[in-house]
Amino acid sequence: MSVEEEAKQVVRRYVEAFNRGDMNTLRALLAEEAEIQGVFGKGLFEKIEPIWRQLIEGYGMQLDIQSLIAEGNVVAARYVESGTFRAPAFGHQPTGKSYELVAMEWFEIEDGKIKRRWGTRDSAAQARQLGIPLGA
């Protein structure tokens, strides 16, 4: 298997674990000092885990891979991200509303683990679709 295919496989495992809400597997897929950056900030797993939990448990976030592009150990992922606001998250009560948008993440893989991960999505569109007042 090529370096690119191995790197893509790590990203696929990450998405599968994220969609299951499997924090133990997510932690195992990250290098010891993996840096995770996204809409809500950046940090190591300990800082990001509570954010991911709210996204998964509160918003029911699911990632559907649309494309993976790799060059060496770097992988770019484009997803359709969707979910339903079903439990309290980020200081808001659930609305029962659903959302769908395009999201992208960029990964650096080292020794079969995620060394760095950057993520971006249209959080304003997400909030509108979920019925969360903007700026709240």
Rosetta constraint file for C-alpha pairs under 8 A:
AtomPair CA 1 CA 5 HARMONIC 6.11 0.50
AtomPair CA 1 CA 6 HARMONIC 6.44 0.50
AtomPair CA 2 CA 6 HARMONIC 6.22 0.50
AtomPair CA 3 CA 7 HARMONIC 6.14 0.50
AtomPair CA 3 CA 72 HARMONIC 5.85 0.50
AtomPair CA 3 CA 73 HARMONIC 6.33 0.50
AtomPair CA 4 CA 8 HARMONIC 6.19 0.50
AtomPair CA 4 CA 70 HARMONIC 5.31 0.50
AtomPair CA 4 CA 71 HARMONIC 6.05 0.50
AtomPair CA 4 CA 72 HARMONIC 5.26 0.50
AtomPair CA 4 CA 73 HARMONIC 6.03 0.50
AtomPair CA 4 CA 74 HARMONIC 7.69 0.50
AtomPair CA 4 CA 75 HARMONIC 7.78 0.50
AtomPair CA 5 CA 9 HARMONIC 6.15 0.50
AtomPair CA 5 CA 70 HARMONIC 7.68 0.50
AtomPair CA 6 CA 10 HARMONIC 6.52 0.50
AtomPair CA 6 CA 112 HARMONIC 7.45 0.50
AtomPair CA 7 CA 11 HARMONIC 6.61 0.50
AtomPair CA 7 CA 70 HARMONIC 7.34 0.50
AtomPair CA 7 CA 72 HARMONIC 7.89 0.50
AtomPair CA 7 CA 73 HARMONIC 5.67 0.50
AtomPair CA 7 CA 74 HARMONIC 7.12 0.50
AtomPair CA 7 CA 75 HARMONIC 6.72 0.50
AtomPair CA 7 CA 109 HARMONIC 6.01 0.50
AtomPair CA 7 CA 112 HARMONIC 7.04 0.50
AtomPair CA 8 CA 12 HARMONIC 6.23 0.50
AtomPair CA 8 CA 68 HARMONIC 6.83 0.50
AtomPair CA 8 CA 69 HARMONIC 7.84 0.50
AtomPair CA 8 CA 70 HARMONIC 6.84 0.50
AtomPair CA 8 CA 75 HARMONIC 6.43 0.50
AtomPair CA 9 CA 13 HARMONIC 6.24 0.50
AtomPair CA 10 CA 14 HARMONIC 6.22 0.50
AtomPair CA 10 CA 29 HARMONIC 7.41 0.50
AtomPair CA 10 CA 109 HARMONIC 7.77 0.50
AtomPair CA 10 CA 112 HARMONIC 6.66 0.50
AtomPair CA 10 CA 113 HARMONIC 6.90 0.50
AtomPair CA 10 CA 114 HARMONIC 7.55 0.50
AtomPair CA 11 CA 15 HARMONIC 6.23 0.50
AtomPair CA 11 CA 75 HARMONIC 7.70 0.50
AtomPair CA 11 CA 107 HARMONIC 7.70 0.50
AtomPair CA 12 CA 16 HARMONIC 6.20 0.50
AtomPair CA 13 CA 17 HARMONIC 6.12 0.50
AtomPair CA 14 CA 18 HARMONIC 6.03 0.50
AtomPair CA 14 CA 25 HARMONIC 7.87 0.50
AtomPair CA 14 CA 26 HARMONIC 6.15 0.50
AtomPair CA 14 CA 29 HARMONIC 6.83 0.50
AtomPair CA 15 CA 19 HARMONIC 6.04 0.50
AtomPair CA 15 CA 63 HARMONIC 6.58 0.50
AtomPair CA 16 CA 20 HARMONIC 6.38 0.50
AtomPair CA 17 CA 21 HARMONIC 6.08 0.50
AtomPair CA 17 CA 22 HARMONIC 5.04 0.50
AtomPair CA 17 CA 23 HARMONIC 7.33 0.50
AtomPair CA 17 CA 25 HARMONIC 6.13 0.50
AtomPair CA 17 CA 26 HARMONIC 6.07 0.50
AtomPair CA 18 CA 22 HARMONIC 6.10 0.50
AtomPair CA 18 CA 23 HARMONIC 7.45 0.50
AtomPair CA 18 CA 26 HARMONIC 6.89 0.50
AtomPair CA 18 CA 56 HARMONIC 7.79 0.50
AtomPair CA 18 CA 62 HARMONIC 7.58 0.50
AtomPair CA 18 CA 63 HARMONIC 7.90 0.50
AtomPair CA 19 CA 56 HARMONIC 7.59 0.50
AtomPair CA 19 CA 61 HARMONIC 7.23 0.50
AtomPair CA 19 CA 62 HARMONIC 5.21 0.50
AtomPair CA 19 CA 63 HARMONIC 6.51 0.50
AtomPair CA 21 CA 53 HARMONIC 7.37 0.50
AtomPair CA 21 CA 56 HARMONIC 6.27 0.50
AtomPair CA 21 CA 57 HARMONIC 7.82 0.50
AtomPair CA 22 CA 26 HARMONIC 6.35 0.50
AtomPair CA 23 CA 27 HARMONIC 5.99 0.50
AtomPair CA 23 CA 49 HARMONIC 7.53 0.50
AtomPair CA 24 CA 28 HARMONIC 6.22 0.50
AtomPair CA 25 CA 29 HARMONIC 6.18 0.50
AtomPair CA 26 CA 30 HARMONIC 6.57 0.50
AtomPair CA 27 CA 45 HARMONIC 6.96 0.50
AtomPair CA 29 CA 112 HARMONIC 7.80 0.50
AtomPair CA 29 CA 113 HARMONIC 5.16 0.50
AtomPair CA 29 CA 114 HARMONIC 6.11 0.50
AtomPair CA 30 CA 34 HARMONIC 5.74 0.50
AtomPair CA 30 CA 113 HARMONIC 5.21 0.50
AtomPair CA 30 CA 114 HARMONIC 4.64 0.50
AtomPair CA 30 CA 115 HARMONIC 6.36 0.50
AtomPair CA 31 CA 110 HARMONIC 7.73 0.50
AtomPair CA 31 CA 113 HARMONIC 5.28 0.50
AtomPair CA 31 CA 114 HARMONIC 5.59 0.50
AtomPair CA 31 CA 115 HARMONIC 5.25 0.50
AtomPair CA 33 CA 44 HARMONIC 6.52 0.50
AtomPair CA 33 CA 115 HARMONIC 7.23 0.50
AtomPair CA 34 CA 44 HARMONIC 5.97 0.50
AtomPair CA 34 CA 45 HARMONIC 7.31 0.50
AtomPair CA 34 CA 114 HARMONIC 6.52 0.50
AtomPair CA 34 CA 115 HARMONIC 4.55 0.50
AtomPair CA 34 CA 116 HARMONIC 5.45 0.50
AtomPair CA 34 CA 117 HARMONIC 7.83 0.50
AtomPair CA 35 CA 42 HARMONIC 7.03 0.50
AtomPair CA 35 CA 43 HARMONIC 5.58 0.50
AtomPair CA 35 CA 44 HARMONIC 5.25 0.50
AtomPair CA 35 CA 45 HARMONIC 7.69 0.50
AtomPair CA 35 CA 115 HARMONIC 6.53 0.50
AtomPair CA 35 CA 116 HARMONIC 4.86 0.50
AtomPair CA 35 CA 117 HARMONIC 6.44 0.50
AtomPair CA 36 CA 42 HARMONIC 5.43 0.50
AtomPair CA 36 CA 43 HARMONIC 5.47 0.50
AtomPair CA 36 CA 44 HARMONIC 6.07 0.50
AtomPair CA 36 CA 45 HARMONIC 7.20 0.50
AtomPair CA 36 CA 48 HARMONIC 7.25 0.50
AtomPair CA 36 CA 116 HARMONIC 5.86 0.50
AtomPair CA 36 CA 117 HARMONIC 4.86 0.50
AtomPair CA 36 CA 118 HARMONIC 6.08 0.50
AtomPair CA 37 CA 41 HARMONIC 5.89 0.50
AtomPair CA 37 CA 42 HARMONIC 4.12 0.50
AtomPair CA 37 CA 43 HARMONIC 6.61 0.50
AtomPair CA 37 CA 116 HARMONIC 7.94 0.50
AtomPair CA 37 CA 117 HARMONIC 6.05 0.50
AtomPair CA 37 CA 118 HARMONIC 4.61 0.50
AtomPair CA 37 CA 119 HARMONIC 6.19 0.50
AtomPair CA 38 CA 42 HARMONIC 6.13 0.50
AtomPair CA 38 CA 118 HARMONIC 5.64 0.50
AtomPair CA 38 CA 119 HARMONIC 4.57 0.50
AtomPair CA 38 CA 120 HARMONIC 5.93 0.50
AtomPair CA 39 CA 119 HARMONIC 6.93 0.50
AtomPair CA 39 CA 120 HARMONIC 6.04 0.50
AtomPair CA 39 CA 121 HARMONIC 7.25 0.50
AtomPair CA 39 CA 123 HARMONIC 7.55 0.50
AtomPair CA 40 CA 51 HARMONIC 7.60 0.50
AtomPair CA 42 CA 47 HARMONIC 7.78 0.50
AtomPair CA 42 CA 48 HARMONIC 7.21 0.50
AtomPair CA 43 CA 47 HARMONIC 5.65 0.50
AtomPair CA 43 CA 48 HARMONIC 6.32 0.50
AtomPair CA 44 CA 48 HARMONIC 6.41 0.50
AtomPair CA 45 CA 49 HARMONIC 5.62 0.50
AtomPair CA 46 CA 50 HARMONIC 7.67 0.50
AtomPair CA 47 CA 51 HARMONIC 7.71 0.50
AtomPair CA 48 CA 52 HARMONIC 6.24 0.50
AtomPair CA 49 CA 53 HARMONIC 6.10 0.50
AtomPair CA 50 CA 54 HARMONIC 6.34 0.50
AtomPair CA 51 CA 55 HARMONIC 6.31 0.50
AtomPair CA 52 CA 56 HARMONIC 6.05 0.50
AtomPair CA 53 CA 57 HARMONIC 5.63 0.50
AtomPair CA 53 CA 58 HARMONIC 7.54 0.50
AtomPair CA 54 CA 58 HARMONIC 4.92 0.50
AtomPair CA 54 CA 59 HARMONIC 6.87 0.50
AtomPair CA 54 CA 88 HARMONIC 7.83 0.50
AtomPair CA 54 CA 89 HARMONIC 5.25 0.50
AtomPair CA 54 CA 90 HARMONIC 6.96 0.50
AtomPair CA 55 CA 59 HARMONIC 5.01 0.50
AtomPair CA 55 CA 60 HARMONIC 6.40 0.50
AtomPair CA 55 CA 61 HARMONIC 5.70 0.50
AtomPair CA 55 CA 89 HARMONIC 7.32 0.50
AtomPair CA 56 CA 60 HARMONIC 4.61 0.50
AtomPair CA 56 CA 61 HARMONIC 4.82 0.50
AtomPair CA 56 CA 62 HARMONIC 7.44 0.50
AtomPair CA 57 CA 61 HARMONIC 7.68 0.50
AtomPair CA 57 CA 86 HARMONIC 7.63 0.50
AtomPair CA 57 CA 87 HARMONIC 6.51 0.50
AtomPair CA 57 CA 89 HARMONIC 8.00 0.50
AtomPair CA 58 CA 84 HARMONIC 7.91 0.50
AtomPair CA 58 CA 85 HARMONIC 5.68 0.50
AtomPair CA 58 CA 86 HARMONIC 5.55 0.50
AtomPair CA 58 CA 87 HARMONIC 4.25 0.50
AtomPair CA 58 CA 88 HARMONIC 5.51 0.50
AtomPair CA 58 CA 89 HARMONIC 5.03 0.50
AtomPair CA 58 CA 94 HARMONIC 7.37 0.50
AtomPair CA 59 CA 83 HARMONIC 5.53 0.50
AtomPair CA 59 CA 84 HARMONIC 5.21 0.50
AtomPair CA 59 CA 85 HARMONIC 4.17 0.50
AtomPair CA 59 CA 86 HARMONIC 6.15 0.50
AtomPair CA 59 CA 87 HARMONIC 7.01 0.50
AtomPair CA 59 CA 89 HARMONIC 7.28 0.50
AtomPair CA 60 CA 82 HARMONIC 7.67 0.50
AtomPair CA 60 CA 83 HARMONIC 4.60 0.50
AtomPair CA 60 CA 84 HARMONIC 5.32 0.50
AtomPair CA 60 CA 85 HARMONIC 6.39 0.50
AtomPair CA 60 CA 86 HARMONIC 6.92 0.50
AtomPair CA 61 CA 81 HARMONIC 6.75 0.50
AtomPair CA 61 CA 82 HARMONIC 5.60 0.50
AtomPair CA 61 CA 83 HARMONIC 4.48 0.50
AtomPair CA 61 CA 84 HARMONIC 7.29 0.50
AtomPair CA 62 CA 81 HARMONIC 5.67 0.50
AtomPair CA 62 CA 82 HARMONIC 5.39 0.50
AtomPair CA 62 CA 83 HARMONIC 6.04 0.50
AtomPair CA 63 CA 79 HARMONIC 5.88 0.50
AtomPair CA 63 CA 80 HARMONIC 6.02 0.50
AtomPair CA 63 CA 81 HARMONIC 4.71 0.50
AtomPair CA 63 CA 82 HARMONIC 6.75 0.50
AtomPair CA 64 CA 79 HARMONIC 5.20 0.50
AtomPair CA 64 CA 80 HARMONIC 5.15 0.50
AtomPair CA 64 CA 81 HARMONIC 6.27 0.50
AtomPair CA 65 CA 77 HARMONIC 7.00 0.50
AtomPair CA 65 CA 78 HARMONIC 6.16 0.50
AtomPair CA 65 CA 79 HARMONIC 4.54 0.50
AtomPair CA 65 CA 80 HARMONIC 6.67 0.50
AtomPair CA 66 CA 77 HARMONIC 7.59 0.50
AtomPair CA 66 CA 78 HARMONIC 5.53 0.50
AtomPair CA 66 CA 79 HARMONIC 5.09 0.50
AtomPair CA 66 CA 80 HARMONIC 6.73 0.50
AtomPair CA 67 CA 77 HARMONIC 5.80 0.50
AtomPair CA 67 CA 78 HARMONIC 5.31 0.50
AtomPair CA 67 CA 79 HARMONIC 7.09 0.50
AtomPair CA 68 CA 75 HARMONIC 6.58 0.50
AtomPair CA 68 CA 76 HARMONIC 5.67 0.50
AtomPair CA 68 CA 77 HARMONIC 4.62 0.50
AtomPair CA 68 CA 78 HARMONIC 6.62 0.50
AtomPair CA 69 CA 75 HARMONIC 5.56 0.50
AtomPair CA 69 CA 76 HARMONIC 5.19 0.50
AtomPair CA 69 CA 77 HARMONIC 6.60 0.50
AtomPair CA 70 CA 74 HARMONIC 5.54 0.50
AtomPair CA 70 CA 75 HARMONIC 4.31 0.50
AtomPair CA 70 CA 76 HARMONIC 6.36 0.50
AtomPair CA 71 CA 75 HARMONIC 6.62 0.50
AtomPair CA 73 CA 108 HARMONIC 5.95 0.50
AtomPair CA 73 CA 109 HARMONIC 5.20 0.50
AtomPair CA 73 CA 110 HARMONIC 6.92 0.50
AtomPair CA 74 CA 106 HARMONIC 7.32 0.50
AtomPair CA 74 CA 107 HARMONIC 5.64 0.50
AtomPair CA 74 CA 108 HARMONIC 4.70 0.50
AtomPair CA 74 CA 109 HARMONIC 6.26 0.50
AtomPair CA 75 CA 106 HARMONIC 5.79 0.50
AtomPair CA 75 CA 107 HARMONIC 5.11 0.50
AtomPair CA 75 CA 108 HARMONIC 6.60 0.50
AtomPair CA 75 CA 109 HARMONIC 7.85 0.50
AtomPair CA 76 CA 104 HARMONIC 7.32 0.50
AtomPair CA 76 CA 105 HARMONIC 5.94 0.50
AtomPair CA 76 CA 106 HARMONIC 4.51 0.50
AtomPair CA 76 CA 107 HARMONIC 6.39 0.50
AtomPair CA 77 CA 104 HARMONIC 5.53 0.50
AtomPair CA 77 CA 105 HARMONIC 5.20 0.50
AtomPair CA 77 CA 106 HARMONIC 6.24 0.50
AtomPair CA 78 CA 102 HARMONIC 7.09 0.50
AtomPair CA 78 CA 103 HARMONIC 5.94 0.50
AtomPair CA 78 CA 104 HARMONIC 4.59 0.50
AtomPair CA 78 CA 105 HARMONIC 6.72 0.50
AtomPair CA 79 CA 102 HARMONIC 5.71 0.50
AtomPair CA 79 CA 103 HARMONIC 5.21 0.50
AtomPair CA 79 CA 104 HARMONIC 6.11 0.50
AtomPair CA 80 CA 100 HARMONIC 6.77 0.50
AtomPair CA 80 CA 101 HARMONIC 5.73 0.50
AtomPair CA 80 CA 102 HARMONIC 4.79 0.50
AtomPair CA 80 CA 103 HARMONIC 6.28 0.50
AtomPair CA 81 CA 100 HARMONIC 5.57 0.50
AtomPair CA 81 CA 101 HARMONIC 5.39 0.50
AtomPair CA 81 CA 102 HARMONIC 5.93 0.50
AtomPair CA 81 CA 103 HARMONIC 6.15 0.50
AtomPair CA 82 CA 98 HARMONIC 7.27 0.50
AtomPair CA 82 CA 99 HARMONIC 5.37 0.50
AtomPair CA 82 CA 100 HARMONIC 4.26 0.50
AtomPair CA 82 CA 101 HARMONIC 6.54 0.50
AtomPair CA 83 CA 98 HARMONIC 5.51 0.50
AtomPair CA 83 CA 99 HARMONIC 5.57 0.50
AtomPair CA 83 CA 100 HARMONIC 6.84 0.50
AtomPair CA 84 CA 96 HARMONIC 6.11 0.50
AtomPair CA 84 CA 97 HARMONIC 5.56 0.50
AtomPair CA 84 CA 98 HARMONIC 4.05 0.50
AtomPair CA 84 CA 99 HARMONIC 6.41 0.50
AtomPair CA 84 CA 130 HARMONIC 7.42 0.50
AtomPair CA 85 CA 94 HARMONIC 5.11 0.50
AtomPair CA 85 CA 95 HARMONIC 5.79 0.50
AtomPair CA 85 CA 96 HARMONIC 5.11 0.50
AtomPair CA 85 CA 97 HARMONIC 5.70 0.50
AtomPair CA 85 CA 98 HARMONIC 6.30 0.50
AtomPair CA 85 CA 130 HARMONIC 6.36 0.50
AtomPair CA 86 CA 94 HARMONIC 5.08 0.50
AtomPair CA 86 CA 95 HARMONIC 6.88 0.50
AtomPair CA 86 CA 96 HARMONIC 5.48 0.50
AtomPair CA 87 CA 93 HARMONIC 6.77 0.50
AtomPair CA 87 CA 94 HARMONIC 5.11 0.50
AtomPair CA 88 CA 92 HARMONIC 5.62 0.50
AtomPair CA 88 CA 93 HARMONIC 4.61 0.50
AtomPair CA 88 CA 94 HARMONIC 5.37 0.50
AtomPair CA 89 CA 93 HARMONIC 6.78 0.50
AtomPair CA 89 CA 94 HARMONIC 7.48 0.50
AtomPair CA 92 CA 132 HARMONIC 7.55 0.50
AtomPair CA 95 CA 130 HARMONIC 6.64 0.50
AtomPair CA 95 CA 131 HARMONIC 6.45 0.50
AtomPair CA 96 CA 130 HARMONIC 7.64 0.50
AtomPair CA 97 CA 129 HARMONIC 6.92 0.50
AtomPair CA 97 CA 130 HARMONIC 4.99 0.50
AtomPair CA 97 CA 131 HARMONIC 6.77 0.50
AtomPair CA 98 CA 129 HARMONIC 6.50 0.50
AtomPair CA 98 CA 130 HARMONIC 5.77 0.50
AtomPair CA 99 CA 126 HARMONIC 6.12 0.50
AtomPair CA 99 CA 129 HARMONIC 5.24 0.50
AtomPair CA 99 CA 130 HARMONIC 6.09 0.50
AtomPair CA 100 CA 126 HARMONIC 7.38 0.50
AtomPair CA 100 CA 129 HARMONIC 7.98 0.50
AtomPair CA 101 CA 121 HARMONIC 7.62 0.50
AtomPair CA 101 CA 122 HARMONIC 7.31 0.50
AtomPair CA 101 CA 125 HARMONIC 7.64 0.50
AtomPair CA 101 CA 126 HARMONIC 7.25 0.50
AtomPair CA 102 CA 121 HARMONIC 6.62 0.50
AtomPair CA 102 CA 122 HARMONIC 7.65 0.50
AtomPair CA 103 CA 119 HARMONIC 7.51 0.50
AtomPair CA 103 CA 120 HARMONIC 5.88 0.50
AtomPair CA 103 CA 121 HARMONIC 4.55 0.50
AtomPair CA 103 CA 122 HARMONIC 7.37 0.50
AtomPair CA 104 CA 119 HARMONIC 5.80 0.50
AtomPair CA 104 CA 120 HARMONIC 5.45 0.50
AtomPair CA 104 CA 121 HARMONIC 6.53 0.50
AtomPair CA 105 CA 117 HARMONIC 6.81 0.50
AtomPair CA 105 CA 118 HARMONIC 5.41 0.50
AtomPair CA 105 CA 119 HARMONIC 4.21 0.50
AtomPair CA 105 CA 120 HARMONIC 6.34 0.50
AtomPair CA 106 CA 117 HARMONIC 5.61 0.50
AtomPair CA 106 CA 118 HARMONIC 5.13 0.50
AtomPair CA 106 CA 119 HARMONIC 6.47 0.50
AtomPair CA 107 CA 114 HARMONIC 6.63 0.50
AtomPair CA 107 CA 115 HARMONIC 7.50 0.50
AtomPair CA 107 CA 116 HARMONIC 5.66 0.50
AtomPair CA 107 CA 117 HARMONIC 4.54 0.50
AtomPair CA 107 CA 118 HARMONIC 6.59 0.50
AtomPair CA 108 CA 114 HARMONIC 5.92 0.50
AtomPair CA 108 CA 115 HARMONIC 5.47 0.50
AtomPair CA 108 CA 116 HARMONIC 5.05 0.50
AtomPair CA 108 CA 117 HARMONIC 6.51 0.50
AtomPair CA 109 CA 113 HARMONIC 5.42 0.50
AtomPair CA 109 CA 114 HARMONIC 4.57 0.50
AtomPair CA 109 CA 115 HARMONIC 5.47 0.50
AtomPair CA 109 CA 116 HARMONIC 7.23 0.50
AtomPair CA 110 CA 114 HARMONIC 6.30 0.50
AtomPair CA 110 CA 115 HARMONIC 5.93 0.50
AtomPair CA 122 CA 126 HARMONIC 6.35 0.50
AtomPair CA 123 CA 127 HARMONIC 6.08 0.50
AtomPair CA 124 CA 128 HARMONIC 6.20 0.50
AtomPair CA 124 CA 134 HARMONIC 6.92 0.50
AtomPair CA 125 CA 129 HARMONIC 6.11 0.50
AtomPair CA 126 CA 130 HARMONIC 6.12 0.50
AtomPair CA 127 CA 131 HARMONIC 6.07 0.50
AtomPair CA 127 CA 132 HARMONIC 4.91 0.50
AtomPair CA 127 CA 133 HARMONIC 6.94 0.50
AtomPair CA 127 CA 134 HARMONIC 6.63 0.50
AtomPair CA 128 CA 132 HARMONIC 5.93 0.50
AtomPair CA 128 CA 133 HARMONIC 7.03 0.50
AtomPair CA 128 CA 134 HARMONIC 7.17 0.50
AtomPair CA 132 CA 136 HARMONIC 7.37 0.50
